[in-house]
Amino acid sequence: MIKLDNVSKRYKKGSYFSKKYIDALKGASLFIEKGEHVGIVGESGAGKSTLCRILSLLELPSSGSIKIDGEYITKRNIKSKRGRVGIVFQDPATSINPLYKVIDAIKEATNDLERIFHICSLVSLKEELLHKYPSQLSGGELQRAAIVRALCMEKADYIVFDEFTSALDISTQVKIVSNLVEINRQRKYGFVFVSHDIRLVNFLSDRIYVIYKGEIVEELVGLKDAKHPYTKSLINGETTKRNDSGSGCSFYEFCPYAKEICRNKKPELLRKGNYAVRCFLYYD
């Protein structure tokens, strides 16, 4: 299990004399079981990419903790644990060295050619493409190569997919999504699907976390259970401007149901069974 407990991430911005801080994550807590498909959704700037980098052990949180199978991840062991979690980035061209042939990039994960060819067959990547350079592949082919490399990591139990279909046409999206569902039919891996496409994530996931301005505002099994006004706005295709909501609810300025308490007090995440929501509307 990957478990994040009260994780926050703050970045510095500006010069030495005019430092500013951006809180990309604020007290996020979540877990992913091995063999589970978990979705993380939110609009651009919500904190999804930061969450991806922490889940995939590319960064440590500024505060809070992350554990994998009960072991805390720290500065001392993070490099040695990175092989436990693979990641497929939104733009695979930025993660595959353009000077390497595709096969050489995949060999960074494993030298087992039989394993490489087997996974290539699972994602419908032709073997002859492995001997070409990234620039010679289409966007869909390159994304498949990135998925192959992630799945070839011999110690990986979890794979994070960060907006992995956003640069692809619809027909290619359908093929890759179908490949992933088939690959993990036996639930060998824990898959984490991170996207602004809430309907795609709903199709792929057993559970969904909804993130807004760095906070988890809802955890649900499917869109039919959505209660938070922000989640409903995502379902309807609506987006918001990022602004400072002060000390109150982060969605206060855009919520059609806002109360006076929402202006000055931040709601806690209220949990009932396998569902959780951060909204005063559902406080008893």
C-alpha positions in Angstrom: 0.0 0.0 0.0 1.1 3.6 -0.7 -0.2 5.9 2.0 0.0 9.6 2.2 -0.8 11.2 5.5 -1.5 14.9 5.8 0.9 15.7 3.0 1.7 19.3 2.1 4.1 20.7 -0.5 5.3 24.3 -0.7 7.4 25.8 -3.4 9.5 29.0 -3.4 8.9 31.5 -6.1 10.6 34.8 -6.9 14.1 36.2 -6.2 16.1 36.1 -3.0 14.8 39.6 -2.1 11.1 39.0 -2.9 10.4 35.4 -2.0 6.9 34.1 -2.4 5.5 30.7 -1.5 3.0 28.5 -3.4 1.2 25.8 -1.5 0.7 23.2 -4.2 -0.7 20.6 -1.7 -2.4 21.2 1.6 -2.8 18.3 4.0 -3.6 15.6 1.4 -4.3 12.1 2.8 -4.9 9.1 0.6 -4.0 5.5 0.0 -3.6 3.1 -2.9 -3.7 -0.7 -2.4 -1.7 -3.0 -4.6 -4.0 -4.3 -7.4 -6.4 -1.3 -7.0 -7.2 1.3 -9.7 -7.4 4.8 -8.1 -8.3 8.0 -9.9 -7.2 11.5 -9.0 -9.1 14.3 -10.8 -9.1 18.1 -10.8 -8.7 21.0 -13.1 -5.4 22.5 -14.2 -3.4 23.9 -11.3 -5.3 21.9 -8.7 -2.1 20.1 -7.5 -2.4 16.9 -9.5 1.1 17.0 -11.0 2.7 17.7 -7.6 0.8 14.8 -6.2 2.1 12.6 -9.0 5.7 13.5 -8.3 5.3 12.7 -4.6 3.4 9.4 -5.3 6.1 8.4 -7.8 8.9 9.3 -5.3 10.4 12.0 -7.4 9.9 14.5 -4.6 9.4 14.4 -0.8 6.6 16.4 0.8 7.3 19.6 2.7 5.4 18.1 5.6 3.4 15.0 6.3 4.5 11.5 5.5 4.5 8.9 2.7 4.8 5.2 3.3 5.1 2.2 1.0 4.0 -1.1 2.5 4.4 0.3 6.0 7.9 1.8 5.4 8.4 5.6 5.7 10.0 7.2 2.7 12.8 9.7 3.7 15.7 11.5 2.2 17.9 8.5 3.1 15.9 5.8 1.3 13.9 7.6 -1.4 16.4 6.9 -4.2 16.5 3.2 -3.4 12.7 3.0 -3.3 11.9 4.8 -6.6 11.8 1.5 -8.5 8.7 0.5 -6.6 6.6 3.1 -8.4 6.6 3.7 -12.2 5.3 6.8 -13.9 4.0 7.6 -17.3 4.1 11.4 -18.0 1.7 13.5 -20.0 4.3 14.1 -22.7 6.5 11.0 -23.1 8.9 12.9 -25.3 10.2 14.8 -22.2 10.9 11.5 -20.4 12.6 9.5 -23.1 16.1 10.6 -24.2 15.8 11.7 -27.8 19.4 10.4 -28.4 18.5 6.9 -27.4 16.7 4.4 -29.5 13.5 3.3 -27.9 14.8 -0.1 -27.0 17.7 1.5 -25.1 15.4 3.7 -23.2 13.3 0.8 -22.1 16.4 -1.2 -21.1 16.9 1.4 -18.4 14.1 -0.4 -16.7 15.2 -4.0 -17.5 17.5 -6.0 -19.8 15.1 -8.8 -20.0 14.2 -8.8 -23.8 11.6 -11.5 -23.4 9.8 -9.3 -20.9 10.1 -6.3 -23.1 8.7 -8.0 -26.1 5.9 -9.6 -24.1 4.8 -6.2 -22.7 5.1 -4.6 -26.2 2.6 -7.2 -27.5 0.2 -6.3 -24.6 0.2 -2.6 -25.6 0.2 -3.3 -29.3 3.7 -1.7 -29.9 5.3 -3.3 -32.9 8.8 -4.7 -32.2 10.4 -3.0 -35.2 9.5 0.4 -33.6 11.9 -0.4 -30.7 14.9 0.2 -33.0 13.8 3.7 -34.0 14.5 7.0 -32.3 11.6 8.7 -30.4 11.3 11.4 -33.0 10.4 8.7 -35.6 7.4 7.5 -33.6 3.9 9.0 -33.5 2.5 10.4 -30.3 0.5 7.2 -29.7 3.5 4.9 -30.4 5.7 7.0 -28.1 3.1 6.9 -25.3 2.9 3.1 -25.6 6.7 3.0 -25.4 6.6 5.0 -22.2 4.0 2.6 -20.8 6.2 -0.4 -21.7 9.1 1.1 -19.9 7.0 1.7 -16.7 5.6 -1.8 -16.8 9.1 -3.3 -17.3 10.4 -1.9 -14.0 11.1 -5.2 -12.3 10.3 -4.0 -8.7 7.3 -1.8 -9.6 4.1 -2.6 -7.8 2.4 0.7 -8.7 2.2 2.8 -11.9 1.1 6.5 -11.9 -0.4 7.7 -15.2 -0.2 11.5 -15.3 -2.6 12.9 -18.0 -1.4 10.1 -20.2 -4.1 10.5 -22.8 -4.4 14.3 -23.1 -2.1 14.6 -26.1 -3.7 11.7 -28.0 -6.5 11.5 -30.5 -9.7 9.7 -29.4 -9.1 6.5 -31.3 -5.6 6.2 -29.9 -7.0 6.9 -26.4 -9.5 4.1 -26.7 -6.8 1.6 -27.8 -4.4 2.5 -25.0 -7.1 2.5 -22.3 -8.3 -0.9 -23.5 -4.7 -2.2 -23.4 -4.3 -1.0 -19.8 -7.5 -2.6 -18.7 -6.4 -5.9 -20.3 -2.8 -5.7 -18.9 -4.0 -5.4 -15.3 -6.9 -7.8 -15.5 -5.2 -10.0 -12.9 -4.6 -6.8 -10.8 -0.9 -7.3 -10.5 -0.3 -3.5 -10.2 -1.8 -0.6 -8.4 -2.7 1.9 -11.1 -3.2 5.6 -10.4 -4.9 7.5 -13.1 -4.4 11.3 -12.8 -6.4 13.5 -15.2 -8.8 16.4 -15.7 -11.0 14.0 -17.7 -13.3 13.0 -14.9 -15.4 10.6 -17.0 -12.3 8.7 -18.3 -11.1 8.3 -14.7 -14.5 7.2 -13.6 -14.5 4.5 -16.2 -11.0 3.2 -15.1 -11.1 3.6 -11.4 -12.3 1.7 -8.3 -12.2 4.8 -6.2 -11.7 8.5 -7.1 -10.1 11.4 -5.2 -11.1 14.9 -6.2 -8.5 17.6 -5.6 -9.1 21.4 -5.7 -6.4 24.1 -4.8 -4.2 21.4 -3.3 -6.9 19.9 -1.0 -8.7 16.6 -1.3 -12.4 17.7 -1.3 -14.1 14.4 -2.0 -13.4 10.7 -2.1 -16.0 8.5 -3.9 -16.5 5.2 -5.6 -18.2 6.6 -8.7 -19.6 9.8 -10.2 -23.1 8.8 -9.2 -22.1 9.4 -5.6 -20.8 12.9 -6.2 -22.0 15.5 -3.6 -19.3 18.2 -3.5 -20.3 21.3 -5.6 -16.8 21.3 -7.2 -17.1 17.7 -8.3 -20.5 18.4 -9.8 -18.9 21.4 -11.7 -16.2 19.1 -13.1 -18.9 16.6 -14.3 -20.7 19.5 -16.0 -17.4 20.7 -17.7 -17.2 23.9 -15.7 -13.8 25.4 -14.5 -12.9 28.1 -12.0 -10.3 30.8 -11.7 -7.6 30.2 -9.2 -7.8 32.9 -6.5 -7.1 33.2 -2.8 -10.2 32.0 -0.9 -8.8 33.3 2.4 -9.3 31.3 5.6 -12.6 29.7 4.5 -13.6 27.0 2.1 -11.4 26.9 -1.0 -14.5 26.7 -3.2 -16.4 29.5 -1.5 -16.2 32.1 -4.3 -17.8 29.7 -6.8 -20.1 27.6 -4.8 -23.9 28.2 -5.5 -24.7 26.8 -2.0 -22.2 28.9 0.0 -23.1 29.8 3.6 -21.7 32.5 5.8 -19.7 29.8 7.7 -18.0 28.9 4.5 -16.4 32.3 4.2 -14.4 32.2 7.4 -14.0 28.5 8.4 -12.4 25.7 6.4 -14.4 22.4 6.5 -12.7 19.2 7.6 -12.9 16.1 5.5 -16.0 14.3 6.7 -15.8 10.5 6.3 -18.7 8.0 6.2 -17.6 4.5 5.3 -15.8 4.5 1.9 -17.0 8.0 1.1 -15.6 11.4 2.3 -16.5 15.0 1.5 -15.1 18.4 2.6 -18.3 20.5 2.7 -20.5 22.1 5.4 -23.6 21.1 3.4 -23.1 17.6 4.7 -22.3 18.3 8.3 -25.0 17.1 10.7 
